[in-house]
Amino acid sequence: MDLNLAGRKVLITGVGDGIGRELALAFGKEGARVAGCARTTERLQALEKEIEGDGHLFQYADLMQKDDLERFFWFAVEQLDGLDVLVNNVGSITKMATFFELTDDDWQEAFDINLMPAVRLCRLAVAELKKSKSPCILNISSIAGNHPTGIFPHYAAMKAGMSNLTVSLAHTLAPDGIRVNTVAPGPVWTRSWEFEAEAGAKSSGKSKEEKIEEIKQSTAQEVPLKRIGVPADVTGLTLFLASDLASWITGAHYTIDGGIVSNPF
């Protein structure tokens, strides 16, 4: 099926690793032009060598810093000569902790990395998206937003805010033909899980490889499909929502979680 994404101008945040990196590669394979940012120059350089197609650009930016965010956005728009698709992917759990272990600073950091970059980029992007024939915003949230547990409540609260922002913007921007949707992955193995495995290995006396396998197996038991997700699991739906095949879909929230939430509504 041809998604007709060739030539689309796509801005994706947090492309250095995980879901963001996989999305950049997937959009590139479809013939889109991709502008991406991350906080690790080496990973951006590696992605630049691997992505298919021409006309892409990757730049260091710390999106917690407003000046960095604005600098990256305007550079991307200038180099792409416009914008069709904004993918707000950047985010991080920041601290694996329960409510009483979190400080005010932890909550502020979660807000600054998981929600405020999307708010600022959406604000900047609207004027450019209005010029597009196929404009859309895709917010990468998490099932933690509508399926929170006792751990990292700060992250879950911010992802709930991200999903809520989607609906508000969908109504606000509908008269301009700008679609806004949420993709909410479940447990997807990314670099942050590697850090958790490394820390667990040190405290348990196990090797990192043993701890990785233990985490994957224990997490898989919570998933009806009995496996932890990988970044590529998120790309298919996201590309579809960016395409004209989804031209009558806005304000929607889609989970990709192997069946964990299983909400019929």
C-alpha positions in Angstrom: 0.0 0.0 0.0 1.4 3.4 -1.0 1.1 5.9 1.8 2.1 8.7 -0.6 4.5 10.2 1.9 7.2 10.9 -0.6 8.3 14.5 -0.4 6.5 15.2 2.8 8.4 17.5 5.2 8.5 15.8 8.6 10.0 17.2 11.9 10.6 14.5 14.5 12.0 15.2 18.0 14.2 12.8 20.0 15.6 10.8 17.0 18.8 9.7 18.7 17.4 6.4 19.9 14.4 4.2 20.2 11.0 5.1 18.7 12.2 8.5 17.4 15.1 7.0 15.5 12.9 4.2 14.0 10.3 6.8 12.9 13.0 8.8 11.2 14.2 5.7 9.3 10.6 4.7 8.4 9.7 8.2 7.1 12.9 8.3 5.1 12.2 4.9 3.6 8.8 6.3 2.4 10.5 9.1 0.6 9.8 11.9 3.1 12.3 14.5 4.1 13.1 14.3 7.8 14.4 16.9 10.2 15.3 15.5 13.6 17.0 16.5 16.8 18.6 14.8 19.8 21.0 15.6 22.6 23.7 13.2 21.3 25.7 14.3 18.3 27.2 10.8 17.7 23.8 9.2 17.4 22.6 11.9 14.9 25.7 11.3 12.8 25.0 7.5 12.8 21.4 8.1 11.8 22.4 10.4 9.0 24.5 7.7 7.5 21.7 5.1 7.8 18.6 6.9 6.7 17.4 6.4 3.1 16.8 9.3 0.7 18.1 12.9 0.5 17.3 16.2 1.9 17.3 15.2 5.6 18.9 17.2 8.4 19.8 16.3 11.9 20.8 18.8 14.6 21.8 18.8 18.2 19.1 20.4 20.4 18.2 20.2 24.1 14.4 20.8 23.9 14.2 21.5 27.6 15.9 24.8 26.6 13.5 27.2 24.8 16.3 28.8 22.8 17.6 25.5 21.6 14.0 24.4 20.6 13.3 27.5 18.7 16.7 27.5 17.0 16.2 23.9 15.8 12.6 24.5 14.6 13.3 27.5 12.5 16.5 25.9 11.0 14.4 22.8 10.1 11.6 24.8 8.5 14.1 26.9 6.5 16.0 23.9 5.3 12.9 21.8 4.5 11.2 24.9 3.0 8.0 24.3 5.0 6.4 21.6 7.2 3.8 19.0 6.7 4.1 16.7 9.7 5.2 17.4 13.3 6.0 14.4 15.4 6.4 15.2 19.1 8.3 12.2 20.3 10.9 13.4 22.8 10.3 12.3 26.3 11.8 10.4 29.2 10.8 8.8 32.5 13.7 10.7 34.1 13.5 8.9 37.4 12.2 5.4 38.2 10.5 6.2 41.5 7.3 6.2 43.4 5.3 9.2 44.5 7.0 9.8 47.9 10.4 9.4 46.3 9.9 12.3 43.9 10.9 15.8 44.6 9.5 19.1 43.2 12.6 19.2 40.9 11.7 15.7 39.6 8.2 16.9 38.7 9.5 20.0 37.1 12.0 18.0 35.0 9.3 15.6 33.9 7.2 18.6 32.8 10.1 20.3 31.0 11.0 17.2 28.9 7.7 15.4 28.4 5.1 18.1 27.9 6.5 21.6 27.4 8.5 20.8 24.2 5.3 19.6 22.5 3.4 22.7 23.7 6.1 25.0 22.3 6.6 23.2 19.0 2.9 23.0 18.3 2.6 26.8 18.9 5.5 27.4 16.5 4.3 24.9 13.9 0.7 26.0 13.3 1.6 28.8 11.0 3.7 26.6 8.9 1.2 23.7 8.9 -1.5 26.0 7.7 0.5 26.3 4.4 0.6 22.5 3.9 -1.9 20.5 1.8 -1.7 17.6 4.2 -0.9 19.0 7.7 -0.9 16.9 10.9 0.6 16.7 14.4 1.4 13.3 15.9 2.0 13.2 19.7 3.8 10.1 20.9 2.4 9.5 24.4 2.3 6.3 26.5 -0.2 3.9 28.0 1.1 5.3 31.3 -1.1 8.3 30.6 -4.3 6.4 30.8 -3.0 3.2 32.5 -0.9 4.5 35.4 0.7 2.3 38.1 2.5 3.1 41.3 5.8 3.9 39.7 6.9 7.1 37.9 3.6 9.0 38.5 5.3 12.2 37.3 5.9 10.7 33.8 2.3 9.2 33.7 0.8 12.6 34.6 2.8 14.3 31.8 1.8 11.7 29.2 -1.9 12.1 30.3 -1.4 15.8 29.7 0.1 15.1 26.2 -3.0 13.0 25.3 -5.3 15.7 26.6 -3.4 18.3 24.6 -4.0 16.3 21.5 -7.8 16.5 21.9 -7.7 20.2 22.7 -5.6 21.0 19.6 -7.6 18.7 17.4 -10.7 20.9 18.1 -8.7 24.2 17.9 -7.0 23.4 14.6 -9.8 21.5 12.8 -11.0 24.6 11.0 -7.5 24.9 9.5 -7.6 21.3 8.4 -4.7 20.3 10.7 -5.2 16.8 12.1 -3.9 16.0 15.6 -3.7 12.4 17.0 -2.0 10.5 19.7 0.0 7.3 19.5 0.5 5.7 22.9 3.0 2.8 23.0 3.2 0.3 25.8 6.5 -1.2 27.1 8.9 -0.8 24.2 12.6 -1.8 24.6 14.7 1.3 24.3 18.0 2.6 25.7 16.4 3.6 29.0 15.6 0.0 29.7 19.3 -0.8 29.1 20.2 1.7 31.9 17.7 -0.1 34.2 19.2 -3.4 33.3 22.7 -2.1 34.0 21.7 -0.7 37.4 19.9 -3.9 38.3 22.9 -6.0 37.3 25.1 -4.1 39.6 22.8 -4.5 42.6 22.0 -8.2 42.0 25.4 -9.5 41.0 24.1 -10.7 37.7 25.5 -9.8 34.3 23.9 -7.1 32.2 22.9 -9.7 29.6 21.2 -11.8 32.3 19.4 -8.8 33.7 18.2 -7.8 30.3 16.7 -11.2 29.6 15.1 -11.2 33.1 13.5 -7.8 32.5 12.2 -8.8 29.0 10.7 -12.1 30.3 9.1 -10.6 33.3 7.6 -7.7 31.3 6.4 -10.0 28.6 4.3 -11.8 31.2 2.2 -8.7 31.6 1.6 -8.4 27.9 -1.2 -10.6 26.3 0.9 -11.1 23.2 3.7 -12.3 25.5 6.6 -10.1 24.3 8.0 -6.7 25.0 7.6 -4.2 22.1 10.4 -2.9 19.9 10.5 0.6 18.3 9.6 -0.8 14.9 6.2 -1.8 16.3 5.2 1.8 16.5 6.1 2.9 13.0 3.3 1.4 10.9 0.4 3.1 12.7 2.3 6.4 12.9 3.0 6.5 9.2 -0.6 5.7 8.4 -1.8 8.5 10.6 0.6 10.9 8.8 -0.8 9.8 5.5 -3.9 11.0 3.5 -5.4 7.6 4.2 -6.2 9.0 7.7 -7.6 12.3 6.4 -10.8 11.9 8.5 -9.1 11.0 11.7 -8.3 13.6 14.3 -8.5 13.9 18.1 -8.0 10.1 18.4 -5.8 8.1 20.8 -4.3 4.9 19.6 -2.5 2.4 21.9 0.2 0.0 20.6 0.8 -2.2 23.6 0.4 -5.9 22.8 -3.1 -5.8 24.4 -2.3 -4.5 27.9 -4.9 -1.8 28.1 -7.5 -3.6 26.0 -10.1 -0.7 26.3 -13.1 -1.3 24.0 -13.9 2.4 23.9 
